[in-house]
Amino acid sequence: MTAQHVLTFGDDDSAGADTAWGWVTAQPWPDWQIEVIAIKALSPETFTHSPTEFELHTWQPTKPRSGESGWQVGEVVHLTVEHDPRLVLSSRDKSDLVVIGARGKGLLRTMRLGSTAEWLMQCPTTPLLISKNSNSVKKILVCVDGSPHAEAAVQVLSALPLIKGAHVTVFGVVESDDSVVDQVASSGSLLESVGAEVEEVVAEQDPLVMSVSPRMAISDLLRDESPDLVVMGTRGMTGLKKMVVGSVASAITHHAECSVLLARAAD
């Protein structure tokens, strides 16, 4: 039977990839196909000269990626290619989710995010999960701002098997209009309809201060709630909406200790 959904896992045989695979196997994926793409990266100096076309090959690794007995998964297939990992993973635009580790084996591995994670975050072609731990997802923080990108992120989350039974806090900051309030409510209703336990939280403007900082408000919630996953759209409704990734999403992705799911609306 053909899998209804596809998860693409970027595997560079690094410690970050091991952590990300632990995250994948900690969640149920019934009826999902998981494609494990082992990518042997070209040297950085050849990236700019990499051909845009390449071919993935099926293979049987000596130690294939697998899960514990009883793991719910439709199918795991292994593919391999030698190419620029950024181009390989961004080419999987038919996948329902791409999962990678926060850091890889490249020259920027000592950064909070590796070069591949940073690039994919800036140029997402499909929903992207950057794994920072191997936790089973029980608590989720969903951040909405009234934008189509936030709506897309909620839609992606609602289709993931892990949503059933999870405790979800849907959070929004009212900055200039009430669209955030409406989106918090609609997002909460959707996630409840697919089996989540939902709490809706709206931060209102304090009349004694100039504005509420969404970044600081989200950071405070991350610290207080300690979720397993934070979910955001890549861009918001602020003056930076024309950037590929918004300043709030970028800051939270870099500094959150939990895994991060990013999605964007179709252009």
SEMARPA-363211 format. One record per residue (C-alpha): residue in one letter; y, x, z. Coordinates in nm, 2 decimals. Example, Ala and Ser with C-alpha at 12.3 -4.5 7.8 and 13.67 -1.06 7.14 Angstrom:
// SEMARPA-363211
+------+--------+--------+--------+
: rest :     py :     px :     pz :
+------+--------+--------+--------+
:    A :  -0.45 :   1.23 :   0.78 :
:    S :  -0.11 :   1.37 :   0.71 :
+------+--------+--------+--------+
END
This chain:
// SEMARPA-363211
+------+--------+--------+--------+
: rest :     py :     px :     pz :
+------+--------+--------+--------+
:    M :   0.00 :   0.00 :   0.00 :
:    T :   0.34 :   0.13 :  -0.09 :
:    A :   0.56 :   0.21 :   0.21 :
:    Q :   0.86 :  -0.03 :   0.25 :
:    H :   1.09 :   0.25 :   0.38 :
:    V :   1.12 :   0.63 :   0.34 :
:    L :   1.23 :   0.88 :   0.59 :
:    T :   1.31 :   1.23 :   0.46 :
:    F :   1.26 :   1.52 :   0.70 :
:    G :   1.42 :   1.85 :   0.62 :
:    D :   1.19 :   2.13 :   0.74 :
:    D :   1.31 :   2.49 :   0.74 :
:    D :   1.05 :   2.61 :   1.00 :
:    S :   1.32 :   2.67 :   1.26 :
:    A :   1.34 :   2.58 :   1.63 :
:    G :   1.59 :   2.31 :   1.53 :
:    A :   1.34 :   2.16 :   1.28 :
:    D :   1.07 :   2.16 :   1.56 :
:    T :   1.31 :   1.96 :   1.78 :
:    A :   1.39 :   1.72 :   1.50 :
:    W :   1.02 :   1.67 :   1.42 :
:    G :   0.96 :   1.60 :   1.79 :
:    W :   1.23 :   1.33 :   1.76 :
:    V :   1.06 :   1.18 :   1.46 :
:    T :   0.72 :   1.16 :   1.62 :
:    A :   0.87 :   1.01 :   1.94 :
:    Q :   0.97 :   0.70 :   1.75 :
:    P :   0.74 :   0.44 :   1.58 :
:    W :   0.75 :   0.42 :   1.20 :
:    P :   0.51 :   0.15 :   1.09 :
:    D :   0.51 :   0.09 :   0.72 :
:    W :   0.74 :   0.39 :   0.67 :
:    Q :   0.66 :   0.69 :   0.45 :
:    I :   0.78 :   1.02 :   0.59 :
:    E :   0.83 :   1.29 :   0.34 :
:    V :   0.84 :   1.63 :   0.50 :
:    I :   1.02 :   1.87 :   0.26 :
:    A :   0.96 :   2.23 :   0.34 :
:    I :   1.26 :   2.41 :   0.20 :
:    K :   1.27 :   2.78 :   0.14 :
:    A :   1.64 :   2.85 :   0.12 :
:    L :   1.78 :   3.07 :  -0.15 :
:    S :   2.01 :   3.35 :  -0.03 :
:    P :   2.36 :   3.22 :   0.05 :
:    E :   2.52 :   3.42 :  -0.23 :
:    T :   2.31 :   3.24 :  -0.49 :
:    F :   2.41 :   2.89 :  -0.36 :
:    T :   2.71 :   2.85 :  -0.59 :
:    H :   2.49 :   2.94 :  -0.89 :
:    S :   2.19 :   2.72 :  -0.80 :
:    P :   2.09 :   2.48 :  -1.08 :
:    T :   2.14 :   2.12 :  -1.00 :
:    E :   1.79 :   2.03 :  -1.12 :
:    F :   1.48 :   2.13 :  -0.94 :
:    E :   1.13 :   1.99 :  -0.88 :
:    L :   0.96 :   1.91 :  -0.55 :
:    H :   0.59 :   2.00 :  -0.53 :
:    T :   0.32 :   1.84 :  -0.32 :
:    W :   0.13 :   2.09 :  -0.10 :
:    Q :  -0.10 :   2.11 :   0.20 :
:    P :   0.05 :   2.35 :   0.46 :
:    T :  -0.17 :   2.55 :   0.70 :
:    K :  -0.01 :   2.36 :   0.99 :
:    P :   0.10 :   2.03 :   0.86 :
:    R :   0.36 :   1.82 :   1.05 :
:    S :   0.18 :   1.55 :   1.25 :
:    G :   0.21 :   1.34 :   1.56 :
:    E :   0.01 :   1.26 :   1.87 :
:    S :  -0.29 :   1.03 :   1.85 :
:    G :  -0.17 :   0.67 :   1.83 :
:    W :   0.16 :   0.75 :   1.66 :
:    Q :   0.26 :   0.45 :   1.45 :
:    V :   0.34 :   0.57 :   1.10 :
:    G :   0.26 :   0.45 :   0.75 :
:    E :   0.21 :   0.78 :   0.57 :
:    V :   0.32 :   1.15 :   0.60 :
:    V :   0.35 :   1.35 :   0.27 :
:    H :   0.44 :   1.72 :   0.25 :
:    L :   0.66 :   1.85 :  -0.03 :
:    T :   0.80 :   2.20 :  -0.09 :
:    V :   1.08 :   2.36 :  -0.30 :
:    E :   1.27 :   2.68 :  -0.31 :
:    H :   1.64 :   2.59 :  -0.35 :
:    D :   1.97 :   2.53 :  -0.17 :
:    P :   1.87 :   2.29 :   0.12 :
:    R :   2.20 :   2.11 :   0.10 :
:    L :   2.13 :   2.00 :  -0.26 :
:    V :   1.77 :   1.92 :  -0.20 :
:    L :   1.84 :   1.69 :   0.09 :
:    S :   2.15 :   1.53 :  -0.06 :
:    S :   1.94 :   1.45 :  -0.37 :
:    R :   1.72 :   1.21 :  -0.16 :
:    D :   1.96 :   0.92 :  -0.21 :
:    K :   1.68 :   0.67 :  -0.23 :
:    S :   1.57 :   0.75 :   0.12 :
:    D :   1.65 :   0.51 :   0.40 :
:    L :   1.71 :   0.80 :   0.64 :
:    V :   1.74 :   1.17 :   0.63 :
:    V :   1.65 :   1.36 :   0.96 :
:    I :   1.74 :   1.72 :   1.02 :
:    G :   1.78 :   1.95 :   1.32 :
:    A :   2.13 :   2.04 :   1.44 :
:    R :   2.08 :   2.41 :   1.37 :
:    G :   1.87 :   2.60 :   1.13 :
:    K :   1.78 :   2.96 :   1.04 :
:    G :   2.09 :   3.05 :   0.84 :
:    L :   2.38 :   3.27 :   0.91 :
:    L :   2.56 :   2.99 :   1.10 :
:    R :   2.26 :   2.91 :   1.33 :
:    T :   2.46 :   3.01 :   1.64 :
:    M :   2.72 :   2.73 :   1.58 :
:    R :   2.69 :   2.39 :   1.74 :
:    L :   2.59 :   2.26 :   1.40 :
:    G :   2.42 :   2.46 :   1.13 :
:    S :   2.56 :   2.50 :   0.78 :
:    T :   2.33 :   2.25 :   0.63 :
:    A :   2.40 :   1.98 :   0.90 :
:    E :   2.77 :   2.05 :   0.86 :
:    W :   2.76 :   2.01 :   0.48 :
:    L :   2.55 :   1.69 :   0.48 :
:    M :   2.77 :   1.54 :   0.75 :
:    Q :   3.07 :   1.60 :   0.52 :
:    C :   2.89 :   1.48 :   0.20 :
:    P :   2.64 :   1.21 :   0.31 :
:    T :   2.45 :   1.04 :   0.03 :
:    T :   2.22 :   0.85 :   0.26 :
:    P :   2.22 :   0.77 :   0.63 :
:    L :   2.19 :   1.10 :   0.83 :
:    L :   2.04 :   1.16 :   1.17 :
:    I :   2.11 :   1.49 :   1.33 :
:    S :   1.86 :   1.55 :   1.60 :
:    K :   1.96 :   1.74 :   1.91 :
:    N :   1.65 :   1.65 :   2.13 :
:    S :   1.31 :   1.50 :   2.10 :
:    N :   1.37 :   1.19 :   2.31 :
:    S :   1.22 :   0.86 :   2.25 :
:    V :   1.52 :   0.64 :   2.19 :
:    K :   1.57 :   0.38 :   2.47 :
:    K :   1.95 :   0.38 :   2.51 :
:    I :   2.19 :   0.37 :   2.22 :
:    L :   2.57 :   0.38 :   2.20 :
:    V :   2.71 :   0.22 :   1.88 :
:    C :   3.07 :   0.29 :   1.81 :
:    V :   3.26 :   0.05 :   1.58 :
:    D :   3.62 :   0.05 :   1.47 :
:    G :   3.65 :  -0.24 :   1.23 :
:    S :   3.57 :  -0.03 :   0.92 :
:    P :   3.31 :  -0.09 :   0.65 :
:    H :   3.15 :   0.24 :   0.75 :
:    A :   3.09 :   0.13 :   1.10 :
:    E :   2.94 :  -0.19 :   0.96 :
:    A :   2.71 :   0.01 :   0.74 :
:    A :   2.59 :   0.22 :   1.04 :
:    V :   2.50 :  -0.10 :   1.23 :
:    Q :   2.31 :  -0.23 :   0.94 :
:    V :   2.11 :   0.10 :   0.92 :
:    L :   2.03 :   0.09 :   1.29 :
:    S :   1.92 :  -0.27 :   1.27 :
:    A :   1.65 :  -0.17 :   1.01 :
:    L :   1.50 :   0.11 :   1.22 :
:    P :   1.18 :   0.03 :   1.42 :
:    L :   1.32 :   0.20 :   1.73 :
:    I :   1.58 :  -0.08 :   1.78 :
:    K :   1.32 :  -0.32 :   1.92 :
:    G :   1.35 :  -0.32 :   2.29 :
:    A :   1.62 :  -0.06 :   2.30 :
:    H :   1.93 :  -0.11 :   2.52 :
:    V :   2.24 :  -0.09 :   2.30 :
:    T :   2.60 :  -0.07 :   2.41 :
:    V :   2.83 :  -0.17 :   2.12 :
:    F :   3.17 :  -0.02 :   2.19 :
:    G :   3.51 :  -0.06 :   2.02 :
:    V :   3.86 :   0.04 :   2.09 :
:    V :   4.14 :  -0.20 :   2.00 :
:    E :   4.42 :   0.01 :   1.85 :
:    S :   4.63 :  -0.22 :   1.63 :
:    D :   4.45 :  -0.54 :   1.55 :
:    D :   4.16 :  -0.76 :   1.67 :
:    S :   3.92 :  -0.67 :   1.39 :
:    V :   3.74 :  -0.44 :   1.63 :
:    V :   3.67 :  -0.73 :   1.87 :
:    D :   3.52 :  -0.93 :   1.58 :
:    Q :   3.30 :  -0.64 :   1.47 :
:    V :   3.18 :  -0.57 :   1.82 :
:    A :   3.07 :  -0.93 :   1.84 :
:    S :   2.90 :  -0.95 :   1.50 :
:    S :   2.73 :  -0.61 :   1.55 :
:    G :   2.60 :  -0.73 :   1.89 :
:    S :   2.46 :  -1.05 :   1.74 :
:    L :   2.29 :  -0.86 :   1.46 :
:    L :   2.12 :  -0.61 :   1.69 :
:    E :   2.01 :  -0.89 :   1.93 :
:    S :   1.85 :  -1.07 :   1.64 :
:    V :   1.62 :  -0.77 :   1.57 :
:    G :   1.51 :  -0.73 :   1.93 :
:    A :   1.77 :  -0.51 :   2.10 :
:    E :   1.91 :  -0.57 :   2.45 :
:    V :   2.29 :  -0.56 :   2.38 :
:    E :   2.59 :  -0.50 :   2.59 :
:    E :   2.93 :  -0.54 :   2.43 :
:    V :   3.23 :  -0.33 :   2.55 :
:    V :   3.59 :  -0.34 :   2.42 :
:    A :   3.86 :  -0.11 :   2.54 :
:    E :   4.20 :  -0.27 :   2.52 :
:    Q :   4.53 :  -0.10 :   2.49 :
:    D :   4.70 :  -0.02 :   2.82 :
:    P :   5.06 :  -0.14 :   2.80 :
:    L :   5.17 :   0.15 :   3.01 :
:    V :   5.05 :   0.42 :   2.77 :
:    M :   5.13 :   0.49 :   2.40 :
:    S :   4.77 :   0.45 :   2.28 :
:    V :   4.40 :   0.47 :   2.36 :
:    S :   4.22 :   0.77 :   2.23 :
:    P :   3.89 :   0.66 :   2.07 :
:    R :   3.75 :   1.01 :   2.09 :
:    M :   3.82 :   1.04 :   2.46 :
:    A :   3.69 :   0.68 :   2.53 :
:    I :   3.37 :   0.76 :   2.34 :
:    S :   3.33 :   1.09 :   2.51 :
:    D :   3.37 :   0.92 :   2.85 :
:    L :   3.10 :   0.67 :   2.76 :
:    L :   2.86 :   0.94 :   2.65 :
:    R :   2.91 :   1.12 :   2.98 :
:    D :   2.87 :   0.80 :   3.19 :
:    E :   2.59 :   0.64 :   2.99 :
:    S :   2.38 :   0.94 :   2.87 :
:    P :   2.24 :   0.76 :   2.57 :
:    D :   1.95 :   0.89 :   2.36 :
:    L :   2.14 :   0.82 :   2.04 :
:    V :   2.50 :   0.76 :   1.93 :
:    V :   2.56 :   0.56 :   1.61 :
:    M :   2.88 :   0.58 :   1.40 :
:    G :   3.03 :   0.53 :   1.06 :
:    T :   3.14 :   0.85 :   0.89 :
:    R :   3.50 :   0.73 :   0.85 :
:    G :   3.73 :   0.49 :   1.03 :
:    M :   4.04 :   0.29 :   0.98 :
:    T :   4.28 :   0.56 :   1.10 :
:    G :   4.52 :   0.76 :   0.89 :
:    L :   4.24 :   1.00 :   0.82 :
:    K :   4.03 :   0.74 :   0.64 :
:    K :   4.05 :   0.92 :   0.31 :
:    M :   3.87 :   1.22 :   0.45 :
:    V :   3.50 :   1.25 :   0.38 :
:    V :   3.42 :   1.24 :   0.75 :
:    G :   3.67 :   1.11 :   1.01 :
:    S :   3.81 :   1.32 :   1.29 :
:    V :   3.64 :   1.11 :   1.56 :
:    A :   3.30 :   1.11 :   1.40 :
:    S :   3.32 :   1.48 :   1.34 :
:    A :   3.43 :   1.56 :   1.70 :
:    I :   3.16 :   1.34 :   1.85 :
:    T :   2.89 :   1.48 :   1.63 :
:    H :   2.98 :   1.83 :   1.72 :
:    H :   3.00 :   1.78 :   2.10 :
:    A :   2.75 :   1.50 :   2.18 :
:    E :   2.44 :   1.62 :   2.36 :
:    C :   2.23 :   1.34 :   2.22 :
:    S :   2.12 :   1.28 :   1.86 :
:    V :   2.37 :   1.13 :   1.62 :
:    L :   2.32 :   0.88 :   1.34 :
:    L :   2.59 :   0.87 :   1.07 :
:    A :   2.62 :   0.62 :   0.78 :
:    R :   2.89 :   0.53 :   0.53 :
:    A :   2.96 :   0.23 :   0.32 :
:    A :   2.90 :   0.23 :  -0.05 :
:    D :   3.20 :   0.35 :  -0.25 :
+------+--------+--------+--------+
END
